[in-house]
Amino acid sequence: MNDLFADKLAIREIVENWVLYRDAGDWERFATVWHSNGWMTATWFQGPATEFIEASRKLFDQGVNILHQLGGWTCDIVGQRAISQVKMTINQRGLVDGFRVDVICFGRFYDFFEKRDGRWGIVRRQPIYEKDRLDLVDPSVTLNLDMDMYIRFPEGYRFLAYLQTKNGMTVKQDLPGLRGPEVEKLYAEGKAWLEGSKEPGKVS
């Protein structure tokens, strides 16, 4: 096994573990996928990974149902740094105006990795939100959306943001989608990370 293949295998395992540990509520092992200064961005959370773990634990204990699935994957490695991208779906079930709904959001996890003391870990995770949909669990009912609220959010995660806002979450409104300046900025930050930028959110 050559070094590049071994590194890619280790990174992919971490990407898989993130989903399995988080969705199962295995918080002790979930902490192992991050480096100590890891940073997480989600629709409803932006901050240190340690705080994300605790916030996720609280939602899990409250019965909030957010699950993830993974698909195709690619990874660019330069020395001790890497950018990993994996196709993913975010699946959240909840209530909107008393009706149970499922929201599915399609996108990618865009991850900044670093190898420290022989161990790869996530330094920054930034989802890219490409498109989403909302389905009523009971198809016989009719849901009337608040369109003023719905159109406030980017196209890639409007339904997800709508559900989360209706359930009391504060949702960030300028996250990257399939196209546009936000995702181009993210790509530039990823390129800079591989070229040696000081932080995983800086272009120079």
C-alpha positions in Angstrom: 0.0 0.0 0.0 1.6 3.3 -1.0 1.5 6.4 1.2 -1.1 8.3 -1.0 -3.5 5.4 -1.0 -3.1 5.0 2.8 -3.8 8.7 3.3 -6.9 8.6 1.1 -8.2 5.6 2.9 -7.7 7.2 6.3 -9.4 10.4 5.2 -12.4 8.5 3.7 -12.7 6.5 6.9 -13.0 9.8 8.9 -15.6 11.1 6.5 -17.6 7.9 7.0 -17.1 8.0 10.7 -18.4 11.5 11.0 -21.8 10.4 9.7 -22.0 7.2 11.6 -20.9 8.5 15.0 -22.9 11.7 14.8 -26.2 10.2 13.7 -25.9 7.4 16.2 -25.2 9.8 19.1 -21.8 8.3 19.7 -20.4 11.6 21.0 -17.1 10.3 22.4 -16.0 8.8 19.1 -17.5 11.7 17.2 -15.0 13.9 18.8 -12.1 11.8 17.4 -12.8 12.9 13.8 -11.8 16.5 14.5 -8.5 18.2 15.3 -8.6 20.3 18.5 -9.3 23.6 16.6 -11.9 22.1 14.3 -14.6 24.4 13.0 -18.1 23.4 11.9 -20.6 25.3 9.7 -24.2 24.2 9.3 -27.4 25.9 8.5 -28.1 26.2 12.2 -24.6 26.3 13.7 -21.3 28.0 13.1 -18.5 27.5 15.6 -15.9 25.3 17.2 -16.3 21.5 16.7 -16.4 21.0 20.5 -19.4 23.3 20.7 -21.0 21.6 17.7 -20.7 18.2 19.4 -22.5 19.5 22.5 -25.2 21.3 20.5 -25.8 18.1 18.5 -26.0 16.1 21.7 -28.7 18.4 23.0 -30.7 18.2 19.8 -30.4 14.4 19.8 -31.5 14.2 23.4 -34.5 16.4 22.5 -35.5 14.0 19.8 -34.6 16.1 16.8 -34.2 13.8 13.8 -31.4 14.8 11.5 -29.7 12.0 9.5 -27.0 11.9 6.8 -26.1 9.7 3.8 -22.9 9.8 1.7 -22.2 9.1 -1.9 -19.3 9.7 -4.3 -16.0 11.1 -3.0 -12.9 12.8 -4.1 -9.8 14.1 -2.3 -6.8 16.3 -3.2 -3.8 15.8 -1.0 -0.7 18.1 -0.9 1.8 17.1 1.8 0.1 17.2 5.2 -3.0 18.9 4.0 -6.1 17.7 2.0 -9.4 18.9 0.7 -12.1 16.2 0.7 -15.4 16.5 -1.0 -18.2 13.9 -0.7 -21.8 13.9 -2.0 -24.2 13.8 0.8 -27.9 14.2 1.8 -29.2 15.8 4.9 -32.5 14.2 6.0 -34.5 16.0 8.7 -38.0 15.1 10.0 -40.0 17.6 12.0 -43.3 19.5 12.3 -44.4 22.5 10.2 -47.6 24.1 11.4 -48.6 20.8 13.1 -47.9 18.6 10.1 -45.0 16.1 10.1 -42.7 16.6 7.1 -39.4 15.1 5.7 -36.9 17.5 4.2 -34.1 16.1 2.1 -31.2 18.4 1.1 -28.7 17.3 -1.5 -25.1 18.7 -1.5 -21.5 18.1 -0.6 -19.4 18.1 2.5 -16.3 20.2 1.7 -13.7 19.4 4.3 -10.3 20.9 5.2 -8.0 18.1 6.5 -4.6 18.2 8.1 -2.2 15.5 9.2 -0.8 16.1 12.6 1.6 13.7 14.5 0.6 11.1 11.9 -3.1 11.5 12.3 -5.5 13.0 9.8 -8.4 15.1 11.2 -11.0 17.6 10.1 -9.9 21.2 10.6 -13.0 22.8 8.9 -16.2 21.3 7.5 -18.3 23.5 5.2 -21.4 21.9 3.6 -22.4 23.0 0.1 -26.2 23.0 -0.4 -27.2 22.2 -3.9 -31.0 21.6 -3.8 -33.7 20.3 -1.4 -37.3 19.2 -1.3 -40.1 18.8 1.3 -42.5 15.9 1.5 -45.5 15.5 3.8 -45.4 12.3 5.8 -49.2 12.2 5.4 -49.8 13.0 1.7 -53.5 13.6 2.3 -53.0 16.9 4.1 -52.2 20.3 2.6 -49.4 22.6 3.8 -49.5 26.3 3.1 -46.0 27.7 3.2 -45.2 31.2 4.4 -43.7 32.4 1.2 -42.1 35.5 2.7 -40.1 33.3 5.0 -39.4 30.7 2.3 -37.9 33.1 -0.2 -35.5 34.6 2.4 -33.2 31.7 2.0 -31.0 30.5 -0.9 -32.5 28.1 -3.3 -30.2 25.2 -2.3 -31.6 24.9 1.2 -34.9 26.8 1.3 -37.0 23.9 2.6 -34.4 22.9 5.1 -34.1 26.4 6.4 -37.9 26.8 6.5 -38.3 23.6 8.6 -35.5 24.6 11.0 -36.8 28.2 11.4 -40.3 26.9 12.1 -38.7 24.8 14.9 -36.9 27.7 16.5 -33.5 27.5 14.9 -31.6 30.5 13.7 -30.5 29.7 10.1 -27.6 31.4 8.3 -28.7 32.9 5.0 -25.5 33.1 2.9 -24.2 29.6 2.7 -22.6 28.2 -0.5 -24.7 26.5 -3.1 -24.1 24.8 -6.4 -23.2 28.2 -8.1 -22.4 31.7 -7.0 -19.9 33.8 -5.2 -20.2 32.0 -1.9 -19.1 28.6 -3.4 -16.4 30.3 -5.5 -15.0 31.8 -2.4 -15.0 28.4 -0.7 -13.1 26.9 -3.6 -10.5 29.7 -3.4 -10.1 29.0 0.3 -9.6 25.3 -0.4 -7.0 26.0 -3.0 -5.2 28.4 -0.7 -5.3 25.7 2.1 -3.4 23.2 -0.1 -0.9 26.0 -1.0 -0.1 26.7 2.6 -2.5 29.4 3.9 -2.3 30.0 7.7 -6.0 29.2 8.3 -8.6 27.0 6.5 -10.7 30.1 5.7 -8.1 32.4 4.2 -7.2 33.0 0.6 -3.8 34.5 1.4 
